[in-house]
Amino acid sequence: MSKSIKQRVFYSANWVIFGQLFSQVMRLGSNLILTRLLVPEMFGVMSIVAVIMVGIGMFSNVGLLQSIVQSKRGEDTDYLNTAWTIQIIRGFVIFFLALMISGGVFYLGRAGYLDSQSVYGDTQLPFILGVVSLSAIISGFNSTYIFVLNRKLMMAKLVQIDLFSQLVGLIVMLFWAWFQRDIWALVFGGIISSIVKMLLSHVMDVGGKCRFQWDSTSVHEIFHFGKWIFLSSILGFMLNQGDRLILGGLISPELLGIYTIAFFLANSLKDIILKLLMSILFPFLSDTIRNNPNQVKSIYYNLRFKIDLVTMPVAGFLFSFGTVIVEFLYDSRYQPAGQMLEILSLSLISVGFMLADQLFMSYGKPKYASISASLMVLTLYISVPIAYVYYGLDGAILAIAINPVLKIVISMIIMKRKYFFNFYREIMMLPLIPVGYFVGQQLKLIFL
C-alpha cells in the first residue's frame, strides 16, 4: 500500500469521523430542543415519511456512487455527465412516485381502510409526504463530481458541504418549531438543507461543471453494475427501514415517535461507522484490490479489529446504561425509550461484520451482499409481527435487535467459501461486550 493512499485514507477518515461526530452532536442537540417543543406524535409521523422517501429512493437506486467509485471510467467527463443526467431523471421519478403514494394514503384513509390510531391513519401524513417529495427533485441536481471526491478519498469538501447544509436546515427547523410548534418545522428544515447542499455542490470547487449528456456506453456500464446495487438497495431498505414500516401499522404515532428517539440513540455510533465503511473503506478496499491484492486480507482484519474494538464494548455499555441516558436527556414523555435503547443496542454487535459487504462490492460482487440481505429481510418481516402478537412491543424490538445475527453467520460462510477466513479474528473482540456491560453497571451505582 503506497504512502499516498495511506495518507489519504488517514486524512479522509479523520474528516469523516469529525463530520459524523459533529453531525451527531448537532442532531442530538436539536433533538433535545425539539422534543421539548414538539409532541412525540410528530416524530412518529415524520419517521414514516422519511421511511417512505428512503424506500422510493432505494427502489430506484442504480448505484451511481458505487459505479463512479468502482469503475475505471469513474473520472471520465462523459461518464460523470451521463450519471448526472440519470440522477436528475431519478429525482423526478422519486417525486412522482411519492405523490402517487401520498394520494393513495389520502384516499385509503378517507375510505376507512387505515386504522386512525396507527401512524398510517394520521390525517397529516399524505400532505406532509407530498411536500417532502420536493426534496427528491432538489437532490437530483447535486453535482456528481462530489462522488469523485469520494473516489479519490478527498473527503474534506464533501464533509464541509454536508455539515453546513445540515446546520442551516437545523437552524430553520429550530426557529420554526420555536415560533409555530408544529410538524412543518421538521418538513421545511429538511427541504432547506437539501437546497443548500445542492447549491454548494455546484458553487464549491469540487472538480468540474455538470451538463446534460447521454453516452450509451456509460449508461450500459452504470446499469450493468447497478443491477445488483438496485437489488441490494431494495433489500437494504426493507431491512434497515423495516422496523418502522412494520411498527407503523402496529402502534400509535406517539409510541413510534418514542421508538424513533431510541433508534436514533442506538444507531448514532452505527451511523458513523457505516459512513466510514461506504465513503472511506469501500474506495480504500477497491484501490487495494486493484493495486495491492496480496494485502487485502491483512488490511481487512486490521479494519475489523478497529471497528469491533469500539462497537463491542459500546453495545454492552448501552445494554446496561441506556435507561439512565434517556432519563438524563429527555423529559417524562420519552422515558419508555430507555428500555427500547437497551434492547436495540444489541444490534451494534453486527456492525463490524458489515465490512464484508464492502469487500464483496470492492471485488465487483455485490450479489453476495444481496444474498445475506434477502435472508435477513425474510426473517425480519416474519419474526417482528409474531413477536409483537405474543410478547408485545418489547418482544418486537428484541426481534429487530437480534435479526442482524444472521448477517454474522452468512458473511462468515461467504468469506470462507469465496475469499479468506480467520475464525479467531472474526470473534476475538466478543469478550469486550461484558466489559462494556460491567462499566455500565458500575456507573449505575454512581448515578442511581
C-alpha positions as CSV (number, residue, x, y, z in Angstrom):
1,M,0.0,0.0,0.0
2,S,1.6,3.3,-1.1
3,K,2.3,6.1,1.3
4,S,0.0,8.4,-0.6
5,I,-3.1,6.1,-0.3
6,K,-2.2,5.7,3.4
7,Q,-2.2,9.4,3.9
8,R,-5.4,9.9,2.0
9,V,-7.2,7.2,4.0
10,F,-6.0,8.6,7.3
11,Y,-6.8,12.2,6.4
12,S,-10.2,11.4,4.9
13,A,-11.1,9.1,7.8
14,N,-10.3,11.9,10.3
15,W,-12.6,14.2,8.3
16,V,-15.4,11.7,8.1
17,I,-15.2,10.9,11.8
18,F,-15.1,14.6,12.7
19,G,-18.0,15.3,10.3
20,Q,-20.1,12.4,11.7
21,L,-19.4,13.3,15.3
22,F,-20.2,16.9,14.7
23,S,-23.3,15.9,12.8
24,Q,-24.5,13.6,15.6
25,V,-23.8,16.3,18.2
26,M,-25.9,18.8,16.1
27,R,-28.7,16.2,15.7
28,L,-28.7,15.3,19.4
29,G,-28.7,19.0,20.5
30,S,-31.5,19.8,18.1
31,N,-33.3,16.7,19.1
32,L,-33.2,17.6,22.8
33,I,-34.7,21.0,22.0
34,L,-37.3,19.8,19.5
35,T,-38.6,17.1,21.9
36,R,-39.4,19.8,24.3
37,L,-41.1,22.0,21.7
38,L,-43.0,19.3,19.7
39,V,-45.1,16.3,20.8
40,P,-43.9,12.7,20.2
41,E,-46.6,12.0,17.6
42,M,-44.9,14.5,15.2
43,F,-41.7,12.4,15.3
44,G,-43.6,9.3,14.6
45,V,-45.3,10.8,11.5
46,M,-42.0,12.2,10.2
47,S,-40.4,8.9,10.8
48,I,-42.8,7.2,8.4
49,V,-42.5,10.0,5.8
50,A,-38.7,9.5,5.9
51,V,-39.0,5.8,5.6
52,I,-41.3,6.2,2.5
53,M,-38.9,8.7,0.9
54,V,-35.9,6.5,1.6
55,G,-37.8,3.5,0.3
56,I,-38.6,5.1,-3.0
57,G,-35.0,6.2,-3.3
58,M,-33.8,2.7,-2.6
59,F,-36.2,1.2,-5.1
60,S,-34.8,3.4,-7.8
61,N,-31.1,3.2,-6.8
62,V,-28.8,2.2,-9.7
63,G,-25.6,2.7,-7.6
64,L,-24.3,5.9,-9.1
65,L,-21.9,6.5,-6.2
66,Q,-20.6,2.9,-6.2
67,S,-20.3,2.9,-10.0
68,I,-18.2,6.0,-10.0
69,V,-16.0,4.8,-7.2
70,Q,-15.5,1.3,-8.6
71,S,-15.3,2.0,-12.4
72,K,-12.1,2.6,-14.3
73,R,-14.0,5.4,-16.1
74,G,-15.1,6.9,-12.8
75,E,-13.4,10.2,-13.6
76,D,-14.3,10.5,-17.2
77,T,-16.3,13.6,-18.1
78,D,-18.8,11.7,-20.4
79,Y,-19.3,9.1,-17.7
80,L,-20.0,11.7,-15.0
81,N,-22.3,13.9,-17.1
82,T,-24.3,10.8,-18.0
83,A,-24.5,9.8,-14.4
84,W,-25.8,13.3,-13.6
85,T,-28.5,13.1,-16.2
86,I,-29.6,9.7,-14.9
87,Q,-29.6,11.2,-11.3
88,I,-31.9,14.0,-12.4
89,I,-34.3,11.7,-14.1
90,R,-34.3,9.5,-11.0
91,G,-35.1,12.6,-8.8
92,F,-38.3,13.3,-10.8
93,V,-39.3,9.6,-10.8
94,I,-39.0,9.6,-7.0
95,F,-41.0,12.8,-6.8
96,F,-43.9,11.4,-8.8
97,L,-43.9,8.1,-7.1
98,A,-44.1,9.8,-3.7
99,L,-47.0,11.9,-4.9
100,M,-48.8,8.8,-6.0
101,I,-48.2,7.1,-2.6
102,S,-49.4,10.4,-0.9
103,G,-52.6,10.3,-2.9
104,G,-53.1,6.6,-2.2
105,V,-52.7,7.1,1.6
106,F,-55.1,10.0,1.5
107,Y,-57.9,8.1,-0.2
108,L,-57.4,4.9,1.8
109,G,-57.6,7.0,4.9
110,R,-60.8,8.7,3.9
111,A,-62.3,5.4,2.8
112,G,-61.6,4.0,6.3
113,Y,-59.1,1.3,5.2
114,L,-56.4,2.6,7.5
115,D,-56.6,2.4,11.3
116,S,-57.0,6.0,12.5
117,Q,-55.0,5.1,15.6
118,S,-51.9,4.0,13.6
119,V,-49.3,6.2,12.0
120,Y,-50.6,5.4,8.5
121,G,-54.0,6.7,9.5
122,D,-52.8,10.1,10.6
123,T,-54.5,12.8,8.5
124,Q,-51.4,14.9,8.1
125,L,-49.3,12.1,6.7
126,P,-50.2,12.4,3.0
127,F,-49.9,16.1,2.8
128,I,-46.5,16.1,4.5
129,L,-45.3,13.3,2.2
130,G,-46.3,15.3,-0.8
131,V,-44.3,18.4,0.3
132,V,-41.3,16.4,1.4
133,S,-41.2,14.7,-2.1
134,L,-39.9,18.0,-3.5
135,S,-36.5,17.3,-1.9
136,A,-36.0,14.4,-4.3
137,I,-36.1,16.8,-7.3
138,I,-33.7,19.1,-5.5
139,S,-31.2,16.3,-4.6
140,G,-31.3,15.0,-8.2
141,F,-29.4,18.1,-9.3
142,N,-26.5,17.5,-6.9
143,S,-23.2,17.6,-8.7
144,T,-21.9,14.1,-9.5
145,Y,-18.3,15.4,-9.0
146,I,-18.9,15.1,-5.3
147,F,-18.8,11.3,-5.9
148,V,-15.3,11.8,-7.5
149,L,-14.1,13.3,-4.2
150,N,-15.3,10.1,-2.6
151,R,-13.5,8.0,-5.2
152,K,-10.2,9.9,-4.6
153,L,-10.6,9.8,-0.8
154,M,-10.7,13.6,-0.7
155,M,-13.4,14.0,1.9
156,A,-12.8,17.4,3.4
157,K,-15.0,19.4,1.0
158,L,-17.7,16.7,1.0
159,V,-17.9,16.8,4.8
160,Q,-18.0,20.6,4.8
161,I,-20.9,20.6,2.4
162,D,-22.8,18.1,4.4
163,L,-22.2,19.8,7.7
164,F,-23.1,23.3,6.5
165,S,-26.3,22.2,4.8
166,Q,-27.3,20.2,7.8
167,L,-26.6,23.2,10.1
168,V,-28.7,25.6,8.0
169,G,-31.5,23.0,8.0
170,L,-31.4,22.6,11.7
171,I,-31.4,26.3,12.4
172,V,-34.5,26.7,10.2
173,M,-36.1,23.7,12.0
174,L,-35.4,25.1,15.5
175,F,-36.7,28.7,14.6
176,W,-39.9,27.3,13.0
177,A,-40.5,25.0,16.0
178,W,-39.9,27.7,18.5
179,F,-42.5,30.1,17.0
180,Q,-45.0,27.7,15.4
181,R,-44.7,24.4,17.5
182,D,-45.9,22.3,14.6
183,I,-44.7,19.4,12.4
184,W,-43.9,21.7,9.5
185,A,-40.7,22.7,11.3
186,L,-39.3,19.2,10.5
187,V,-40.6,19.3,7.0
188,F,-39.1,22.7,5.8
189,G,-35.9,22.2,7.7
190,G,-35.2,19.2,5.7
191,I,-36.1,20.8,2.4
192,I,-33.9,23.9,3.1
193,S,-31.0,21.5,3.9
194,S,-31.4,19.8,0.5
195,I,-31.4,23.1,-1.3
196,V,-28.2,24.3,0.4
197,K,-26.4,21.0,-0.3
198,M,-27.4,21.1,-4.0
199,L,-26.2,24.7,-4.4
200,L,-22.9,24.1,-2.6
201,S,-22.1,21.0,-4.7
202,H,-22.0,23.3,-7.7
203,V,-20.7,26.5,-6.2
204,M,-17.7,25.0,-4.4
205,D,-14.8,23.8,-6.5
206,V,-15.4,20.0,-6.5
207,G,-13.8,19.2,-9.8
208,G,-15.9,20.2,-12.8
209,K,-19.2,21.5,-14.2
210,C,-22.1,19.1,-14.9
211,R,-24.0,19.2,-18.1
212,F,-26.7,17.0,-19.7
213,Q,-25.3,14.1,-21.7
214,W,-26.4,10.6,-22.6
215,D,-23.4,8.4,-23.5
216,S,-24.7,4.9,-24.4
217,T,-21.5,3.1,-23.3
218,S,-21.6,4.8,-19.9
219,V,-25.3,4.1,-19.5
220,H,-24.7,0.4,-20.2
221,E,-21.8,0.2,-17.7
222,I,-23.8,2.0,-15.0
223,F,-26.9,-0.1,-15.3
224,H,-24.9,-3.4,-15.7
225,F,-23.1,-2.8,-12.4
226,G,-26.1,-1.1,-10.8
227,K,-28.5,-4.0,-11.3
228,W,-27.0,-5.7,-8.2
229,I,-26.9,-2.4,-6.3
230,F,-30.5,-1.9,-7.2
231,L,-31.4,-5.3,-5.7
232,S,-29.2,-4.6,-2.7
233,S,-30.8,-1.2,-2.2
234,I,-34.3,-2.7,-2.2
235,L,-33.3,-5.3,0.3
236,G,-31.4,-2.8,2.3
237,F,-34.4,-0.5,2.5
238,M,-36.7,-3.4,3.6
239,L,-34.1,-4.4,6.1
240,N,-32.9,-1.1,7.5
241,Q,-36.3,0.6,7.5
242,G,-38.4,-2.5,8.0
243,D,-38.7,-1.9,11.8
244,R,-40.6,1.4,11.4
245,L,-42.6,0.1,8.4
246,I,-43.9,-2.8,10.5
247,L,-44.3,-0.9,13.7
248,G,-46.1,2.0,11.9
249,G,-49.0,-0.4,11.3
250,L,-49.0,-1.8,14.8
251,I,-48.5,1.1,17.2
252,S,-49.6,4.7,17.7
253,P,-47.8,7.7,16.3
254,E,-46.8,8.6,19.9
255,L,-45.2,5.2,20.6
256,L,-43.4,5.3,17.2
257,G,-42.1,8.7,18.0
258,I,-40.6,7.4,21.2
259,Y,-39.2,4.4,19.4
260,T,-37.6,6.8,16.9
261,I,-35.7,8.5,19.7
262,A,-34.4,5.2,21.0
263,F,-33.5,4.2,17.4
264,F,-31.6,7.5,16.9
265,L,-29.6,7.0,20.1
266,A,-28.9,3.3,19.5
267,N,-27.7,4.0,15.9
268,S,-25.6,7.1,16.4
269,L,-22.3,5.2,16.6
270,K,-23.5,2.7,13.9
271,D,-24.2,5.6,11.5
272,I,-20.7,7.0,12.0
273,I,-19.1,3.6,11.2
274,L,-21.4,2.9,8.2
275,K,-20.4,6.3,6.8
276,L,-16.8,5.3,7.2
277,L,-17.5,1.9,5.5
278,M,-19.2,3.4,2.5
279,S,-17.2,6.6,2.0
280,I,-13.7,5.6,3.1
281,L,-13.3,1.8,3.5
282,F,-15.1,0.9,0.2
283,P,-12.9,3.0,-2.0
284,F,-9.9,2.0,0.1
285,L,-10.6,-1.7,-0.4
286,S,-11.3,-1.1,-4.1
287,D,-8.0,0.6,-4.5
288,T,-6.2,-2.2,-2.6
289,I,-7.8,-4.9,-4.7
290,R,-6.7,-3.0,-7.9
291,N,-3.2,-2.3,-6.9
292,N,-2.1,-4.4,-3.9
293,P,-4.3,-7.6,-3.9
294,N,-1.9,-9.6,-1.7
295,Q,-2.5,-7.1,1.2
296,V,-6.3,-7.4,1.2
297,K,-6.6,-10.0,3.9
298,S,-4.3,-8.3,6.4
299,I,-5.9,-4.9,5.8
300,Y,-9.4,-6.3,6.1
301,Y,-8.8,-7.9,9.5
302,N,-7.0,-4.8,10.8
303,L,-10.0,-2.7,9.9
304,R,-12.3,-5.3,11.6
305,F,-10.2,-5.2,14.7
306,K,-10.6,-1.4,15.0
307,I,-14.3,-1.4,14.3
308,D,-15.0,-4.2,16.8
309,L,-12.8,-2.5,19.4
310,V,-15.3,0.3,19.5
311,T,-18.7,-1.3,18.8
312,M,-18.5,-4.4,21.1
313,P,-17.9,-2.5,24.4
314,V,-20.4,0.2,23.5
315,A,-23.1,-2.5,22.8
316,G,-22.5,-3.9,26.3
317,F,-22.5,-0.4,27.9
318,L,-25.7,0.7,26.3
319,F,-27.4,-2.6,27.1
320,S,-26.7,-1.8,30.8
321,F,-26.9,2.0,30.9
322,G,-29.4,3.0,28.2
323,T,-32.3,3.8,30.6
324,V,-30.1,6.2,32.6
325,I,-29.1,8.0,29.4
326,V,-32.7,8.6,28.4
327,E,-33.8,9.7,31.9
328,F,-31.0,12.2,31.9
329,L,-31.6,13.6,28.4
330,Y,-35.3,13.6,27.9
331,D,-38.5,14.5,29.8
332,S,-41.0,12.1,31.2
333,R,-42.9,11.6,27.9
334,Y,-39.9,9.9,26.4
335,Q,-38.9,7.6,29.3
336,P,-40.0,4.4,27.6
337,A,-37.2,5.0,25.1
338,G,-34.7,3.9,27.7
339,Q,-35.7,0.2,27.7
340,M,-36.0,0.3,23.9
341,L,-32.5,1.7,23.7
342,E,-31.1,-1.1,25.8
343,I,-32.7,-3.7,23.6
344,L,-31.7,-2.1,20.3
345,S,-28.1,-1.7,21.5
346,L,-27.6,-5.5,20.8
347,S,-27.6,-4.8,17.1
348,L,-24.3,-3.0,17.4
349,I,-22.6,-6.4,17.7
350,S,-23.0,-7.0,14.0
351,V,-21.6,-3.7,12.7
352,G,-18.1,-5.0,12.1
353,F,-19.4,-7.8,10.0
354,M,-20.9,-5.3,7.6
355,L,-17.3,-4.6,6.4
356,A,-17.7,-7.9,4.4
357,D,-20.4,-6.3,2.2
358,Q,-17.9,-3.5,1.2
359,L,-15.3,-6.2,0.4
360,F,-17.8,-8.0,-1.8
361,M,-18.6,-4.8,-3.7
362,S,-14.9,-3.9,-4.0
363,Y,-14.4,-7.3,-5.7
364,G,-17.3,-6.4,-8.0
365,K,-19.6,-9.0,-6.4
366,P,-22.5,-7.0,-4.8
367,K,-24.7,-10.1,-5.3
368,Y,-23.2,-11.7,-2.2
369,A,-24.4,-8.7,-0.1
370,S,-27.8,-9.2,-1.7
371,I,-28.0,-12.8,-0.6
372,S,-27.5,-12.0,3.1
373,A,-29.8,-9.1,2.9
374,S,-32.6,-11.1,1.4
375,L,-32.5,-13.8,4.1
376,M,-32.4,-11.1,6.8
377,V,-35.4,-9.3,5.3
378,L,-37.4,-12.6,5.3
379,T,-36.7,-13.3,9.0
380,L,-37.4,-9.7,10.0
381,Y,-40.8,-9.5,8.4
382,I,-41.8,-12.9,9.8
383,S,-40.4,-12.6,13.3
384,V,-41.4,-9.0,14.3
385,P,-45.2,-9.3,13.8
386,I,-45.1,-12.7,15.5
387,A,-43.1,-11.4,18.4
388,Y,-45.4,-8.4,18.8
389,V,-48.5,-10.6,18.9
390,Y,-47.1,-12.9,21.6
391,Y,-44.7,-10.7,23.6
392,G,-45.8,-7.1,22.8
393,L,-43.7,-4.2,21.8
394,D,-40.6,-5.3,23.8
395,G,-40.7,-8.6,22.0
396,A,-40.9,-7.0,18.6
397,I,-38.0,-4.7,19.4
398,L,-35.9,-7.7,20.6
399,A,-36.6,-9.4,17.3
400,I,-35.4,-6.3,15.5
401,A,-32.3,-6.1,17.6
402,I,-31.1,-9.7,17.1
403,N,-32.0,-10.0,13.4
404,P,-28.5,-8.9,12.4
405,V,-27.1,-12.1,13.9
406,L,-28.0,-13.7,10.7
407,K,-25.6,-11.3,8.9
408,I,-22.8,-12.6,11.0
409,V,-23.4,-16.2,10.0
410,I,-23.9,-15.5,6.3
411,S,-20.9,-13.2,5.9
412,M,-18.7,-15.8,7.6
413,I,-19.9,-18.6,5.2
414,I,-19.3,-16.4,2.1
415,M,-15.9,-15.2,3.3
416,K,-14.8,-18.8,4.0
417,R,-16.0,-20.2,0.7
418,K,-15.1,-17.3,-1.7
419,Y,-12.3,-15.2,-0.2
420,F,-10.4,-15.7,3.1
421,F,-11.4,-16.5,6.6
422,N,-9.9,-16.5,10.1
423,F,-12.4,-17.6,12.7
424,Y,-10.4,-16.4,15.7
425,R,-10.1,-12.8,14.2
426,E,-13.8,-12.8,13.4
427,I,-14.9,-13.4,17.0
428,M,-11.8,-12.3,19.1
429,M,-13.4,-9.0,20.3
430,L,-16.7,-10.5,21.6
431,P,-15.4,-10.6,25.2
432,L,-15.5,-6.8,25.2
433,I,-19.3,-6.9,25.3
434,P,-19.4,-8.0,29.0
435,V,-16.6,-5.5,29.7
436,G,-18.9,-2.7,28.5
437,Y,-21.8,-4.1,30.4
438,F,-19.7,-4.1,33.7
439,V,-18.7,-0.5,33.2
440,G,-22.4,0.4,32.7
441,Q,-23.4,-1.4,35.9
442,Q,-20.7,0.4,37.9
443,L,-21.8,3.7,36.6
444,K,-25.4,2.9,37.6
445,L,-24.2,2.6,41.2
446,I,-22.9,6.1,41.0
447,F,-25.9,7.8,39.2
448,L,-28.8,5.8,40.8
